[in-house]
């Protein structure tokens, strides 16, 4: 793993996911810098590019967010094969699965043939995540419910005290949650690896859990491209078929300012396109 990509910026394939555009957490400037500094034959967007769950609750869409969409479309216009795999946060884009527009394809999952001729299953991964799959309402409830339960804890312990019951340990509860999170991740990895094997693939490339990874799990090459919310990571395939996780610096000075070309009137519908993309 490199901390800074000093090597060629042109790759055979690039895999990115979980930018969560539409939230303030999206690291758009780092992502724009990354798009500007790299090029590839194939560019896979492995889900959760846009966070429509968040957009439905609270509309947040800045110029930066438009720039990301414009930059991606420009890459496609210039010949990069753009494969867009919607995730659970941009699940409404699954209505466009099967759509092909020039060098853009929207698909639920893809098989990427590496330069070494090996099959890699590319998918977002939420369908193999038990919580999202079997209890989507629970996943959407998410952090707010967790925070609510924490405030309940204070009240609960006050009651327990009056009833002369021992204090219920918050730290033990948290530790248990961490343990459960670790179990969740390993169950998730096992599930995607199993799916790859079912589809006769040598490896699997996914996102969703926001943790970049590159290792062998039971003979299957497990690759996760991470996210652009906290870690700013991408997965690249070099021309010789070697995969590498790139950690992009978040506060990198942009050497050449992004050219803001004026778009012809007909193209000013980008924000709408952004929603369709
Ligand atoms: Mn996801």
Boltz pocket constraint, residues with backbone or C-beta under 6 A from the ligand:
constraints:
  - pocket:
      binder: B
      contacts: [[A, 47], [A, 48], [A, 87], [A, 88], [A, 89], [A, 124], [A, 126], [A, 208], [A, 209]]
      max_distance: 6.0
